[in-house]
Amino acid sequence: MAIIEGYRRMISKLRSKIMYHVLFYDLELKSKEKKALVPPYSLSNLENIWNNTILNQLNERSLEILDESVSENFLDLYDIIHSFPEYAFSNSNRNNYISSIGKNVIQENLLKILGEGINYRTITEEQTRSKTANANLELAKLIDSIPDYYFSNLKRFFISVGMQSLLEPKNSEYYLICLWFLGLTKKGMDNIVGKKNTELLTYCSSYASTSEVIVNNYNANKAQLTDYIKFSAIGAQTLTIRGSMKSMSGKLFEHLILGSSLTTLGYHFSKQTILSNNYINLSSSAPFFWLSSTEDDNGREKDATVYYNNKLINIDIGLIGPGNPEIISDKLTRYRNEVYNGTLNPTKECTIVLAGQINHGASITRAAKDANAHVIEILNNDTWLYELQNIIDEFLNYKRLINLDNSVIESSLKKLSLSEFL
């Protein structure tokens, strides 16, 4: 009974701002001018929303923590967190990314990748550093703007941040900001707290206790306390941004490298995945290829597929360094099992893996042979495009002479519309 009464006391502290946020967040995003049309709603309506949105995500211990720690200043966090500028958001958009680098720069670097095997991450790292630095500075400014009284009780502060995170849409930047204050990334939230958030406030309380011990051990003053919160949040933010940029730029360049290299080799690009029951209808003087499909009996994802004369070549690309050799080994083990199980006919289908760098070369070579696969190392290999062309043409019995010097590659890249590979 005390918990329920405490919960009702907490409800009574809520102001219309948070009610509006819960009910009309999506409406606000779609049409800000409709704000004026939103009438005031009763506390009972808010309580129903609060029950459906928040209460079912908390367990009994969380409610006890909430009752002990809820602050009347809790609502001000909405304004503080939502002051974070959009340009510093951690999410990465492909089109914006290409625009920020410039198409000419991307083409110049694709030429170096295809002709010399340079590491594409030397291109993306500068963008990642710049984005991270700007976002870090903006988060530091936001934390500096928080009134001192918020940090006078760390348990109350972190509990309030946890409650604010429950109100934010899970795909919003403001939800991430709440997690960063708690020293978490999205993956950390899922792994440590759980997707249902039933242990969220227990985590917040524990995080506050740990922070208080550290701060007390160092006899930290107010400025040092703020720095502690700032550095913890910025660390989590940096992990988020680097992970997001790595994923986005990796997929982006993998598609660009596959599309541009196969086009340069003279194969015809199909914008649509060609389903297996339509292979028989294909006829061309040169092989077809398409990107990203999962259409086979095993549901295996293929980064690219080349088809010609009733034969298929599946291409996987993983531009990973020598520190992760198990990724290539896992791919080859899966393909070998398909050969052993009879789901892959070695005379009609083969696999090519384009890798960044390879450790344990002898074992990888043996595994590739068992899997009827070929592994081509790209980084610092100025002949990888020739190797790719030779393997494809030999398996497809596609005979021709082709010149792959830099001038030919450069001319091919200038004719390409990079967006069609994305």
Secondary structure, DSSP 8 states (H G I E B T S, - for coil): -HHHHHHHHHHHT--HHHHHHHHHHHHHHH-GGGGGG-----HHHHHHHHHHHTGGG--HHHHHHHHHH--GGGGHHHHHHTTS-GGG-S---HHHHHHHH-HHHHHHHHHHHHHH---THHHHHHHHHHHHHHHHHHHHHHHHTS-GGGGGSHHHHHHHHHHHHHHS-TTSHHHHHHHHHTT--HHHIIIII-TT-TTHHHHHHHHHHHHHHHHHHTT--HHHHHHHHHHHHHHHHHHHHHHHHHHHHHHHHHHHHHHHHHHHTT-EE-SS---GGGGGG---SS-EEEEEE--STT---EEEEEEETTEEEEEEEE---TT-HHHHHHHHHHHHHHHHHTSS-TTTEEEEEEES--SSHHHHHHHHHHTTEEEEE-TT-TTHHHHHHHHHHHHHT-------SHHHHHHHHHH--GGGG-
